[in-house]
Amino acid sequence: MKVVLALTCVASASTVTPTQKVIQLLQGMMAKGKEEKQAEEVRFSKFKQWCENTDSEKSKAIAKEKATIEELDAEIGVLNADVESLAKEIASLDKDVDTYKTDIKAATEVRGQERSDYSATHQDYSESLDALDRAIQTLKKMAADVPQSQESLLQVQQVAGKLLPEHARRVLAAFLQSARAGDIHNQAPEANAYEFQGGGIIDMLEDLKNKFRSERSDLEKEELNQKHDYEMMVQTLNDEIEGAEKERSRKAESKSNKQKRSAEAVGEKADEEADLAADSKYLSDLTSECTVKSKDFEQRQKLRGEEIEAIGQAIDILASPDVSGAADKHLPSLLQKGKSHSFAQLRSVAKSPNQEKVALYLQQVAAQLGSTVLAQAAEHAEADPFKKVAKMIKNLIIKLKEEANEEAEHTGWCNTELTTNKQTRERKTADVENLHSEIEEMKASNAKLSLEIGELQDDISALEKAMAKATEDRAAEKEKNKATIADAQAAQEAVANALQVLKDFYDKAKEATALTQGVSEDAPETFSEPYKGQQGESGGVLGMLEVIQSDFARLETDTKAAEAEGKEEYEQYMGDSKTDKAVKQTDIKNKSDKVTRQAESLSQLEEELGGTQKELDAAMDYYDKLKPSCVSAGVNYDDRVKQREEEIQSLKEALKILRGEDVPMPIESGRPEYETGASFQE
């Protein structure tokens, strides 16, 4: 439309040629290209700085995670070695306890046997002493009563026989034998002999009595010593058992603690390895994106430089005296010759009788619906050429449908986000209330885990900022690419029109004719060939314009490709970032659960409460952010959908009017009445 207006201006003002108009457009494009090139340099400088900062932060985080993993590996190795060593020591102590108990059992059995032997021997000595006492008393009182004395001595021989020395047994046996012999023969001398021998027997029995009493006393002392030794040994062994069992209990507790800490260290190592993998992938994607962006920036800068250079060359060529002079000299008259035909064509595409109906129809519908979209369409329908109006309405229908799809997607996203946020707020509120209840009982918490949670939250916050920054840069890049594509398309249209104007001119110039030179020799020399215009110079101008046109086409293609690539890289980056964030959020949850399990102090619980409260505040803040775009404050979603559908239907009716079909005008008292089943096939 701009080129058509430009040509209209050329037709109405003979002082401005198409070449001069193209030069003005090229000059505007050069200024805009330089400005955008500089702006792109500034934006990329910020992006590059962001790449360097984020790379540094992630590299530090990865180094820290690797160091932590190495420390945990070393700690796990030491703990496992200690557990193995303690297990051996515990087994050794168990073996010692079994040995001590076996020794006590054996000693008790030996002691029982000793006690049994002592009791039997002691009884023998006591019975022997008792027999000796009776024998001595009998012998002293009844020396003449041989049978009674003999009976007492026989009792002594029977009771103390095994305790008597060999000499005493022989004397006692001889005495008893003599007594029995005297009793048989009843001889007095033998009785005297018996009396003599009885006195010696009494002395012997007295000696035996003293000897037995001494030996019994020694036996009793030995029994006391053996009993004392046994009790001392058993006490010593019991002390050893008690000490070994205490040592075993201490080592078993130490082993259990080390096993528990080893399991915790393995869990922490797994968390760190998950963080390391996520951060490494994030850094890899970041490096790839920044590298691709750097190369893309260099190519874009090179392309813009070439574009500016090409535009400058085109301006120099178009502004040269040969081209501008020829245009000033030939184009106005040429345009004047073709005025009746060319301007008739321009007028034929500029207006149509149905445009006024379309404009009026759209104005009335816009007033009824309160639609700014239809109001703007009515303005363009009244001012723009016929073909442009039809294209504008079709594009507007497509745009409204795209907006409807986008809003439907956005509404679905809002519903999901609001539901998720509500669940998050309710869950976090319940968590805060539960923590308040636990604080009454708990007095301690794990400061290290709380610090790690804070670091992870900082990482997530930094990640969210980075994602927001990437989103902002992506939006700016998208708008920039959109503007670049629009500019490239507009430039191609302008250059195409300029080329067409020049080609039309030179094609017509080739057909120009001139009067033939007369045959008279006196006549001054005139043209011998028709004037064709500056065909040689025009080739360079047209060639340069074609180069510029192809450059803009390439710019459009490259920009679209760069837009697609940038979108893909952005989605990849956001996907990786969300995964990284999810891993860290999972890590936070695991560590928070661990803090809860190990909570031993009020201060640690209050730190966890603070972290949970922050998450609740973040959910509330996010809810506040969702409100403007997701919680309807004015026209609700269904009303907007209905109005958009009515706008689309009205535009379709406008297309029918442009095609000359009969369409009822809207009723002033209500909404426009549409034909049943009518639809516009695009």
C-alpha positions as CSV (number, residue, x, y, z in Angstrom):
1,M,0.0,0.0,0.0
2,K,2.9,2.4,0.7
3,V,4.3,1.9,-2.8
4,V,0.9,2.5,-4.3
5,L,0.6,5.7,-2.4
6,A,4.2,6.6,-3.4
7,L,3.3,6.1,-7.1
8,T,0.2,8.1,-6.6
9,C,2.3,10.9,-5.2
10,V,4.6,10.5,-8.2
11,A,1.7,11.0,-10.5
12,S,0.4,14.0,-8.7
13,A,3.8,15.7,-8.1
14,S,6.1,15.8,-11.1
15,T,9.0,17.0,-9.0
16,V,9.3,13.6,-7.1
17,T,10.4,10.7,-9.3
18,P,10.2,7.0,-8.3
19,T,14.0,6.8,-8.0
20,Q,14.0,9.7,-5.5
21,K,11.2,7.9,-3.5
22,V,13.2,4.7,-3.5
23,I,16.2,6.6,-2.4
24,Q,14.2,8.1,0.5
25,L,13.0,4.6,1.5
26,L,16.5,3.2,1.3
27,Q,17.9,6.1,3.4
28,G,15.2,5.4,6.0
29,M,16.1,1.7,5.9
30,M,19.8,2.5,6.4
31,A,19.2,4.7,9.4
32,K,16.8,2.1,10.9
33,G,19.3,-0.7,10.1
34,K,22.1,1.1,11.9
35,E,19.9,1.9,14.9
36,E,18.8,-1.7,15.1
37,K,22.3,-3.0,14.6
38,Q,23.5,-0.8,17.5
39,A,20.5,-1.8,19.7
40,E,21.2,-5.4,18.9
41,E,24.8,-5.0,19.9
42,V,23.7,-3.5,23.2
43,R,21.2,-6.3,23.8
44,F,23.7,-9.0,23.0
45,S,26.3,-7.4,25.3
46,K,23.8,-7.7,28.1
47,F,23.1,-11.3,27.0
48,K,26.8,-12.1,26.8
49,Q,27.4,-10.7,30.3
50,W,24.5,-12.8,31.6
51,C,26.1,-15.9,29.9
52,E,29.4,-15.2,31.7
53,N,27.8,-14.5,35.1
54,T,25.6,-17.6,34.9
55,D,28.5,-19.8,33.7
56,S,30.6,-18.6,36.6
57,E,27.9,-19.3,39.1
58,K,27.1,-22.8,37.8
59,S,30.8,-23.6,37.5
60,K,31.3,-22.7,41.2
61,A,28.2,-24.7,42.2
62,I,29.5,-27.8,40.2
63,A,32.9,-27.5,41.8
64,K,31.4,-27.2,45.2
65,E,29.1,-30.3,44.5
66,K,32.1,-32.3,43.3
67,A,34.1,-31.4,46.4
68,T,31.2,-32.3,48.6
69,I,30.8,-35.7,46.8
70,E,34.6,-36.4,47.3
71,E,34.3,-35.5,51.0
72,L,31.2,-37.8,51.4
73,D,33.1,-40.6,49.5
74,A,36.0,-40.3,51.9
75,E,33.7,-40.1,54.9
76,I,31.7,-43.2,53.7
77,G,35.0,-45.1,53.3
78,V,36.2,-44.2,56.8
79,L,32.8,-45.0,58.3
80,N,32.6,-48.4,56.5
81,A,36.1,-49.3,57.6
82,D,35.3,-48.3,61.2
83,V,32.1,-50.4,61.1
84,E,34.1,-53.4,59.8
85,S,36.7,-53.0,62.5
86,L,34.1,-52.5,65.2
87,A,32.4,-55.7,64.0
88,K,35.6,-57.6,64.4
89,E,36.2,-56.1,67.9
90,I,32.6,-56.9,68.9
91,A,33.1,-60.5,67.8
92,S,36.3,-60.7,69.7
93,L,34.6,-59.4,72.8
94,D,31.8,-61.9,72.4
95,K,34.4,-64.7,72.2
96,D,36.1,-63.4,75.3
97,V,32.8,-63.3,77.2
98,D,32.0,-66.9,76.1
99,T,35.5,-67.9,77.2
100,Y,35.1,-66.2,80.6
101,K,31.7,-67.9,81.1
102,T,33.2,-71.3,80.2
103,D,36.0,-70.7,82.7
104,I,33.5,-69.8,85.4
105,K,31.5,-73.0,84.6
106,A,34.7,-75.1,84.7
107,A,35.9,-73.5,87.9
108,T,32.4,-74.0,89.4
109,E,32.5,-77.7,88.5
110,V,36.0,-78.1,90.0
111,R,34.9,-76.2,93.1
112,G,31.9,-78.5,93.5
113,Q,34.2,-81.5,93.3
114,E,36.6,-80.0,95.8
115,R,33.8,-79.2,98.1
116,S,32.4,-82.7,97.8
117,D,35.9,-84.2,98.5
118,Y,36.3,-81.9,101.4
119,S,33.0,-82.8,102.9
120,A,33.7,-86.5,102.6
121,T,37.2,-86.2,104.0
122,H,36.1,-83.8,106.8
123,Q,33.4,-86.3,107.7
124,D,36.0,-89.1,107.8
125,Y,38.2,-87.1,110.1
126,S,35.3,-86.1,112.4
127,E,34.1,-89.7,112.6
128,S,37.6,-90.9,113.2
129,L,38.2,-88.4,116.0
130,D,34.9,-89.4,117.5
131,A,35.8,-93.1,117.3
132,L,39.2,-92.4,118.8
133,D,37.7,-90.4,121.7
134,R,35.4,-93.3,122.4
135,A,38.1,-95.9,122.1
136,I,40.5,-93.9,124.4
137,Q,37.8,-93.4,127.0
138,T,36.8,-97.1,126.8
139,L,40.4,-98.3,127.1
140,K,41.0,-96.0,130.1
141,K,37.8,-96.9,131.9
142,M,37.6,-100.6,131.0
143,A,41.0,-101.9,130.6
144,A,39.9,-105.3,132.0
145,D,36.9,-105.5,129.9
146,V,38.6,-106.9,126.9
147,P,35.6,-107.5,124.7
148,Q,34.3,-104.0,125.0
149,S,37.8,-102.6,124.4
150,Q,38.2,-104.9,121.5
151,E,34.9,-103.6,120.1
152,S,36.0,-100.0,120.4
153,L,39.3,-100.6,118.7
154,L,37.5,-102.5,115.9
155,Q,35.3,-99.5,115.4
156,V,38.4,-97.3,115.2
157,Q,40.0,-99.6,112.7
158,Q,36.8,-99.6,110.6
159,V,36.2,-95.8,110.8
160,A,39.7,-94.5,110.6
161,G,41.4,-97.4,108.9
162,K,42.2,-95.4,105.8
163,L,43.4,-92.4,107.8
164,L,45.7,-94.5,110.0
165,P,49.4,-94.6,109.3
166,E,50.8,-98.0,108.3
167,H,52.6,-98.4,111.7
168,A,49.4,-97.6,113.6
169,R,47.4,-100.1,111.6
170,R,50.0,-102.9,112.3
171,V,50.1,-102.1,116.1
172,L,46.3,-101.9,116.2
173,A,46.0,-105.1,114.3
174,A,48.5,-107.0,116.5
175,F,46.8,-105.7,119.6
176,L,43.4,-106.9,118.4
177,Q,44.9,-110.2,117.4
178,S,46.5,-110.7,120.8
179,A,43.2,-109.7,122.5
180,R,41.3,-112.3,120.5
181,A,43.9,-115.0,121.3
182,G,43.8,-114.2,125.0
183,D,40.1,-114.4,125.0
184,I,40.2,-117.9,123.5
185,H,42.7,-119.5,125.9
186,N,41.8,-117.5,129.1
187,Q,45.4,-117.2,130.2
188,A,46.3,-114.6,132.9
189,P,49.8,-113.8,131.6
190,E,48.3,-113.0,128.4
191,A,45.9,-110.6,130.2
192,N,48.9,-108.9,131.7
193,A,50.5,-108.7,128.4
194,Y,47.3,-107.1,127.1
195,E,47.3,-104.5,129.9
196,F,50.9,-103.6,129.0
197,Q,50.0,-103.3,125.3
198,G,46.8,-101.4,126.1
199,G,48.8,-98.6,127.6
200,G,50.9,-98.3,124.5
201,I,47.7,-98.3,122.4
202,I,46.2,-95.4,124.3
203,D,49.3,-93.4,123.7
204,M,49.2,-94.2,120.1
205,L,45.5,-93.4,119.9
206,E,46.1,-90.0,121.6
207,D,48.8,-89.3,119.1
208,L,46.5,-90.3,116.3
209,K,43.8,-88.1,117.7
210,N,46.1,-85.1,117.8
211,K,47.3,-85.9,114.3
212,F,43.8,-86.2,113.0
213,R,42.7,-83.0,114.6
214,S,45.7,-81.2,113.1
215,E,45.0,-82.7,109.7
216,R,41.3,-81.8,109.9
217,S,42.3,-78.3,110.8
218,D,44.6,-78.2,107.9
219,L,41.9,-79.6,105.7
220,E,39.5,-76.8,106.9
221,K,42.1,-74.1,106.2
222,E,42.7,-75.6,102.7
223,E,39.0,-75.6,102.1
224,L,38.7,-71.9,103.1
225,N,41.6,-71.1,100.8
226,Q,40.2,-73.0,97.9
227,K,36.8,-71.4,98.5
228,H,38.4,-67.9,98.6
229,D,40.5,-68.6,95.5
230,Y,37.3,-69.8,93.7
231,E,35.3,-66.7,94.7
232,M,38.2,-64.4,93.8
233,M,38.6,-66.1,90.4
234,V,34.8,-66.0,89.7
235,Q,34.7,-62.3,90.8
236,T,37.6,-61.5,88.5
237,L,35.9,-63.3,85.6
238,N,32.6,-61.6,86.2
239,D,34.4,-58.3,86.3
240,E,36.0,-59.2,83.0
241,I,32.6,-60.2,81.6
242,E,31.0,-57.0,82.8
243,G,33.8,-54.9,81.4
244,A,33.7,-56.8,78.1
245,E,29.9,-56.4,77.8
246,K,30.1,-52.7,78.5
247,E,32.9,-52.3,76.0
248,R,30.8,-54.4,73.5
249,S,27.7,-52.2,74.2
250,R,29.8,-49.1,73.6
251,K,31.3,-50.4,70.4
252,A,27.9,-51.7,69.2
253,E,26.4,-48.2,69.8
254,S,29.4,-46.7,67.9
255,K,29.0,-49.2,65.1
256,S,25.2,-48.4,64.9
257,N,25.9,-44.6,64.8
258,K,28.5,-45.0,62.1
259,Q,26.3,-47.3,60.0
260,K,23.5,-44.7,60.4
261,R,25.8,-41.8,59.5
262,S,27.1,-43.9,56.5
263,A,23.6,-44.4,55.3
264,E,22.9,-40.7,55.7
265,A,26.1,-39.8,53.9
266,V,25.1,-42.2,51.0
267,G,21.8,-40.3,50.8
268,E,23.5,-36.9,50.8
269,K,25.9,-38.1,48.2
270,A,23.0,-39.2,46.0
271,D,21.4,-35.8,46.4
272,E,24.6,-34.0,45.6
273,E,25.1,-36.3,42.5
274,A,21.6,-35.4,41.4
275,D,22.3,-31.7,41.8
276,L,25.6,-32.2,40.0
277,A,24.0,-33.9,37.0
278,A,21.2,-31.2,36.8
279,D,23.7,-28.4,37.1
280,S,26.1,-30.0,34.6
281,K,23.3,-30.4,32.1
282,Y,22.1,-26.9,32.7
283,L,25.7,-25.6,32.2
284,S,26.0,-27.7,29.0
285,D,22.8,-26.3,27.6
286,L,23.7,-22.8,28.6
287,T,27.1,-23.1,26.9
288,S,25.5,-24.5,23.8
289,E,22.9,-21.7,23.8
290,C,25.4,-18.9,24.4
291,T,27.7,-20.3,21.7
292,V,24.9,-20.6,19.2
293,K,23.7,-17.1,20.1
294,S,27.2,-15.7,19.7
295,K,27.6,-17.3,16.3
296,D,24.1,-16.1,15.3
297,F,24.9,-12.6,16.6
298,E,28.0,-12.5,14.5
299,Q,26.1,-13.7,11.4
300,R,23.3,-11.2,12.1
301,Q,25.8,-8.4,12.6
302,K,27.6,-9.4,9.4
303,L,24.2,-9.6,7.6
304,R,23.2,-6.2,8.9
305,G,26.5,-4.7,7.9
306,E,26.2,-6.2,4.4
307,E,22.6,-4.9,4.3
308,I,23.7,-1.4,5.3
309,E,26.6,-1.5,2.8
310,A,24.3,-2.8,0.0
311,I,21.7,-0.1,0.8
312,G,24.5,2.5,0.8
313,Q,25.7,1.3,-2.6
314,A,22.2,1.3,-3.9
315,I,21.6,4.9,-2.7
316,D,25.0,6.0,-4.3
317,I,24.0,4.4,-7.6
318,L,20.4,5.7,-7.6
319,A,21.6,9.1,-6.5
320,S,24.3,9.3,-9.2
321,P,23.9,12.0,-11.9
322,D,23.5,9.4,-14.6
323,V,20.5,7.7,-12.9
324,S,18.9,10.7,-11.2
325,G,19.4,12.9,-14.3
326,A,17.8,10.3,-16.5
327,A,14.9,9.9,-14.1
328,D,14.3,13.7,-13.9
329,K,14.5,13.9,-17.6
330,H,12.6,10.9,-18.8
331,L,10.3,9.5,-16.1
332,P,7.9,12.5,-15.7
333,S,7.1,12.6,-19.4
334,L,6.8,8.9,-19.5
335,L,4.4,8.8,-16.6
336,Q,2.5,11.6,-18.3
337,K,2.1,9.5,-21.4
338,G,0.8,6.6,-19.5
339,K,-1.3,8.6,-17.1
340,S,-4.7,7.9,-18.5
341,H,-4.0,4.1,-18.4
342,S,-1.9,3.7,-15.3
343,F,-3.9,6.0,-13.0
344,A,-7.1,4.4,-14.2
345,Q,-5.7,1.1,-13.0
346,L,-4.7,2.6,-9.7
347,R,-8.1,4.0,-9.3
348,S,-9.6,0.7,-10.1
349,V,-7.8,-1.0,-7.3
350,A,-8.2,1.9,-4.9
351,K,-12.0,2.1,-4.4
352,S,-15.0,-0.1,-4.8
353,P,-18.7,0.8,-4.4
354,N,-19.1,-2.0,-1.8
355,Q,-16.4,-0.5,0.4
356,E,-18.7,2.2,1.7
357,K,-21.3,-0.4,2.6
358,V,-18.6,-2.5,4.4
359,A,-17.4,0.6,6.3
360,L,-20.9,1.5,7.3
361,Y,-21.8,-2.0,8.3
362,L,-18.6,-2.4,10.4
363,Q,-19.2,1.0,12.1
364,Q,-22.7,0.0,13.1
365,V,-21.7,-3.4,14.4
366,A,-18.7,-1.9,16.2
367,A,-21.0,0.5,18.0
368,Q,-23.4,-2.2,19.0
369,L,-20.7,-4.6,20.3
370,G,-18.4,-1.8,21.6
371,S,-15.6,-3.4,19.5
372,T,-12.5,-1.4,18.9
373,V,-11.3,-4.1,16.4
374,L,-14.3,-3.6,14.2
375,A,-14.1,0.2,14.6
376,Q,-10.5,0.1,13.3
377,A,-11.4,-2.2,10.5
378,A,-14.2,0.2,9.5
379,E,-11.6,3.0,9.2
380,H,-9.3,0.9,7.0
381,A,-12.2,-0.3,4.9
382,E,-13.1,3.3,4.2
383,A,-9.6,4.5,3.4
384,D,-7.6,1.6,1.9
385,P,-7.8,0.1,-1.6
386,F,-10.3,-2.6,-2.4
387,K,-7.8,-5.5,-2.5
388,K,-6.2,-4.3,0.6
389,V,-9.5,-4.2,2.4
390,A,-10.4,-7.8,1.5
391,K,-6.9,-8.9,2.6
392,M,-7.1,-6.9,5.7
393,I,-10.5,-8.5,6.7
394,K,-9.2,-12.0,6.0
395,N,-6.0,-11.3,8.0
396,L,-8.1,-9.9,10.8
397,I,-10.3,-13.0,10.9
398,I,-7.2,-15.2,11.1
399,K,-5.8,-13.0,13.8
400,L,-9.0,-13.1,15.9
401,K,-9.1,-16.9,15.5
402,E,-5.4,-17.1,16.6
403,E,-6.2,-14.8,19.6
404,A,-9.1,-17.1,20.5
405,N,-6.9,-20.1,20.4
406,E,-4.2,-18.3,22.4
407,E,-6.7,-17.1,25.0
408,A,-8.2,-20.6,25.3
409,E,-4.7,-22.0,25.9
410,H,-4.0,-19.2,28.3
411,T,-7.3,-19.9,30.2
412,G,-6.5,-23.6,30.4
413,W,-3.0,-22.7,31.7
414,C,-4.5,-20.3,34.2
415,N,-7.0,-22.9,35.5
416,T,-4.1,-25.4,36.0
417,E,-1.8,-22.8,37.6
418,L,-4.6,-21.5,39.9
419,T,-5.5,-25.0,41.0
420,T,-1.9,-26.0,41.6
421,N,-1.3,-22.7,43.4
422,K,-4.3,-23.2,45.6
423,Q,-3.2,-26.7,46.5
424,T,0.3,-25.3,47.2
425,R,-1.1,-22.5,49.4
426,E,-3.3,-24.9,51.3
427,R,-0.5,-27.4,51.7
428,K,2.0,-24.8,52.8
429,T,-0.5,-23.3,55.2
430,A,-1.1,-26.7,56.7
431,D,2.7,-27.2,56.9
432,V,3.1,-23.9,58.7
433,E,0.4,-24.9,61.2
434,N,2.0,-28.3,61.8
435,L,5.4,-26.8,62.4
436,H,4.0,-24.3,64.9
437,S,2.5,-27.3,66.8
438,E,5.8,-29.2,66.6
439,I,7.8,-26.2,67.9
440,E,6.1,-26.7,71.3
441,E,7.8,-30.1,71.7
442,M,10.9,-29.8,69.6
443,K,14.0,-27.9,70.9
444,A,16.6,-28.5,68.2
445,S,17.1,-28.8,64.5
446,N,19.9,-29.5,62.1
447,A,21.6,-26.2,61.2
448,K,23.6,-27.7,58.4
449,L,20.6,-29.0,56.5
450,S,18.8,-25.7,57.0
451,L,21.7,-23.9,55.5
452,E,21.7,-26.3,52.5
453,I,18.0,-25.7,52.1
454,G,18.7,-22.0,52.1
455,E,21.4,-22.4,49.4
456,L,19.1,-24.6,47.3
457,Q,16.3,-21.9,47.6
458,D,18.9,-19.3,46.6
459,D,19.8,-21.5,43.6
460,I,16.1,-21.8,42.7
461,S,15.6,-18.1,43.1
462,A,18.7,-17.4,40.9
463,L,17.4,-20.0,38.4
464,E,14.0,-18.4,38.4
465,K,15.6,-15.0,37.8
466,A,17.7,-16.5,35.0
467,M,14.5,-18.1,33.5
468,A,12.7,-14.8,33.8
469,K,15.6,-13.0,32.2
470,A,15.7,-15.7,29.4
471,T,12.0,-15.2,28.9
472,E,12.4,-11.4,28.7
473,D,15.2,-11.8,26.3
474,R,13.2,-14.3,24.3
475,A,10.2,-12.0,24.1
476,A,12.4,-9.1,23.0
477,E,14.1,-11.3,20.5
478,K,10.8,-12.5,19.2
479,E,9.5,-9.0,18.8
480,K,12.7,-8.0,17.2
481,N,12.6,-10.9,14.7
482,K,8.9,-10.1,14.1
483,A,9.8,-6.4,13.3
484,T,12.8,-7.5,11.2
485,I,10.6,-9.9,9.2
486,A,8.0,-7.2,8.7
487,D,10.7,-4.7,7.7
488,A,12.2,-7.3,5.3
489,Q,8.9,-8.0,3.7
490,A,8.0,-4.3,3.4
491,A,11.5,-3.7,1.9
492,Q,11.1,-6.5,-0.6
493,E,7.7,-5.0,-1.7
494,A,9.2,-1.6,-2.1
495,V,12.3,-2.8,-4.0
496,A,10.1,-5.0,-6.2
497,N,7.9,-2.0,-7.1
498,A,11.1,0.1,-7.8
499,L,12.4,-2.6,-10.0
500,Q,9.1,-2.9,-11.8
501,V,9.0,0.9,-12.4
502,L,12.6,0.9,-13.7
503,K,12.1,-2.2,-15.9
504,D,8.8,-0.8,-17.3
505,F,10.6,2.4,-18.2
506,Y,13.6,0.8,-19.9
507,D,11.5,-1.7,-21.7
508,K,9.4,1.1,-23.1
509,A,12.6,3.0,-23.8
510,K,13.8,0.1,-26.0
511,E,10.8,0.5,-28.2
512,A,11.3,4.2,-28.7
513,T,12.0,5.4,-32.3
514,A,13.6,8.4,-33.9
515,L,13.4,10.2,-37.2
516,T,15.7,8.9,-39.9
517,Q,18.5,11.2,-41.0
518,G,17.9,13.0,-44.4
519,V,20.0,12.1,-47.4
520,S,21.0,15.7,-48.1
521,E,24.6,16.4,-47.6
522,D,23.9,20.0,-46.5
523,A,21.6,18.9,-43.7
524,P,23.2,18.9,-40.1
525,E,23.8,15.5,-38.7
526,T,21.0,14.1,-36.5
527,F,20.2,10.9,-34.7
528,S,21.1,7.8,-36.7
529,E,19.6,5.4,-34.1
530,P,16.7,5.7,-31.7
531,Y,17.4,6.8,-28.1
532,K,17.1,3.8,-25.8
533,G,18.0,5.4,-22.6
534,Q,21.0,4.6,-20.4
535,Q,20.7,0.9,-20.9
536,G,24.3,0.2,-19.8
537,E,24.1,2.1,-16.6
538,S,20.6,0.8,-15.8
539,G,21.9,-2.8,-15.7
540,G,24.0,-2.0,-12.7
541,V,21.1,-0.2,-11.0
542,L,18.7,-3.0,-11.6
543,G,21.2,-5.6,-10.7
544,M,21.9,-3.9,-7.4
545,L,18.2,-3.5,-6.6
546,E,17.8,-7.3,-7.3
547,V,20.7,-8.0,-5.0
548,I,19.1,-5.8,-2.3
549,Q,15.8,-7.6,-2.9
550,S,17.5,-11.0,-2.5
551,D,19.3,-9.8,0.6
552,F,16.0,-8.8,2.2
553,A,14.5,-12.2,1.2
554,R,17.5,-13.9,2.8
555,L,17.2,-11.7,5.8
556,E,13.5,-12.8,6.1
557,T,14.4,-16.4,5.7
558,D,17.4,-16.3,8.1
559,T,15.4,-14.3,10.6
560,K,12.6,-16.8,10.5
561,A,15.1,-19.6,10.8
562,A,16.8,-17.8,13.7
563,E,13.4,-17.3,15.3
564,A,12.6,-21.0,15.1
565,E,16.0,-21.9,16.3
566,G,15.8,-19.3,19.1
567,K,12.4,-20.6,20.1
568,E,13.6,-24.2,20.1
569,E,16.7,-23.3,22.2
570,Y,14.6,-21.3,24.6
571,E,12.1,-24.2,25.1
572,Q,15.1,-26.6,25.5
573,Y,16.6,-24.2,28.0
574,M,13.4,-23.7,29.9
575,G,12.7,-27.4,30.0
576,D,16.2,-28.1,31.4
577,S,15.8,-25.2,33.9
578,K,12.4,-26.6,35.0
579,T,13.9,-30.0,35.4
580,D,16.8,-28.5,37.4
581,K,14.3,-26.6,39.5
582,A,12.2,-29.7,40.1
583,V,15.4,-31.6,41.2
584,K,16.3,-28.9,43.6
585,Q,12.7,-28.6,44.9
586,T,12.8,-32.4,45.4
587,D,16.1,-32.0,47.1
588,I,14.6,-29.3,49.4
589,K,11.7,-31.6,50.2
590,N,14.0,-34.5,51.1
591,K,16.2,-32.3,53.2
592,S,13.2,-30.7,54.9
593,D,11.9,-34.2,55.7
594,K,15.2,-35.1,57.1
595,V,15.3,-31.9,59.2
596,T,11.8,-32.9,60.5
597,R,13.0,-36.4,61.4
598,Q,16.2,-35.2,63.1
599,A,14.6,-32.1,64.7
600,E,16.1,-31.8,68.2
601,S,16.0,-28.1,68.9
602,L,13.5,-25.2,68.7
603,S,15.9,-23.0,66.7
604,Q,16.2,-25.5,63.9
605,L,12.4,-26.0,63.7
606,E,12.0,-22.2,63.6
607,E,14.5,-22.1,60.7
608,E,12.4,-24.8,58.9
609,L,9.2,-22.8,59.7
610,G,10.8,-19.7,58.1
611,G,11.7,-21.7,55.0
612,T,8.1,-23.1,54.8
613,Q,6.6,-19.6,55.4
614,K,8.8,-18.3,52.5
615,E,7.4,-20.9,50.2
616,L,3.9,-20.0,51.3
617,D,4.6,-16.3,50.7
618,A,6.0,-17.2,47.3
619,A,2.8,-19.1,46.5
620,M,0.8,-16.2,47.7
621,D,2.9,-13.8,45.6
622,Y,2.6,-16.1,42.6
623,Y,-1.2,-16.1,43.2
624,D,-1.1,-12.3,43.2
625,K,0.8,-12.4,40.0
626,L,-1.8,-14.8,38.5
627,K,-4.7,-12.6,39.4
628,P,-4.2,-9.8,36.8
629,S,-4.2,-12.3,33.9
630,C,-6.1,-15.3,35.2
631,V,-8.7,-13.9,37.7
632,S,-11.3,-12.0,35.7
633,A,-11.9,-8.5,36.9
634,G,-14.1,-7.2,34.1
635,V,-15.5,-9.1,31.2
636,N,-15.3,-12.8,31.8
637,Y,-13.8,-15.4,29.5
638,D,-17.2,-16.6,28.0
639,D,-18.2,-13.0,27.2
640,R,-14.9,-12.4,25.4
641,V,-15.3,-15.6,23.5
642,K,-18.8,-14.6,22.5
643,Q,-17.8,-11.1,21.4
644,R,-14.8,-12.4,19.4
645,E,-17.1,-14.9,17.6
646,E,-19.5,-12.1,16.8
647,E,-16.6,-10.0,15.5
648,I,-15.4,-12.8,13.3
649,Q,-18.9,-13.4,12.0
650,S,-19.3,-9.6,11.3
651,L,-16.0,-9.7,9.4
652,K,-17.2,-12.6,7.3
653,E,-20.4,-10.7,6.6
654,A,-18.3,-7.8,5.5
655,L,-16.5,-10.1,3.0
656,K,-19.9,-11.0,1.6
657,I,-20.7,-7.3,1.2
658,L,-17.4,-6.8,-0.7
659,R,-18.3,-9.7,-3.0
660,G,-21.6,-8.0,-3.7
661,E,-23.8,-10.4,-1.7
662,D,-26.9,-9.1,0.1
663,V,-26.4,-8.9,3.9
664,P,-29.0,-7.4,6.3
665,M,-27.7,-4.3,8.1
666,P,-27.6,-4.6,11.9
667,I,-30.7,-3.6,13.9
668,E,-30.2,-0.6,16.0
669,S,-32.1,-1.9,19.0
670,G,-30.0,-5.1,19.3
671,R,-27.3,-7.3,17.9
672,P,-27.0,-7.9,14.1
673,E,-29.0,-10.8,12.7
674,Y,-26.9,-13.3,10.8
675,E,-28.0,-15.7,8.2
676,T,-28.4,-19.2,9.5
677,G,-25.6,-21.5,8.5
678,A,-23.6,-18.8,6.8
679,S,-19.8,-19.2,7.1
680,F,-16.7,-17.8,5.4
681,Q,-14.5,-20.3,3.7
682,E,-11.0,-19.0,3.8
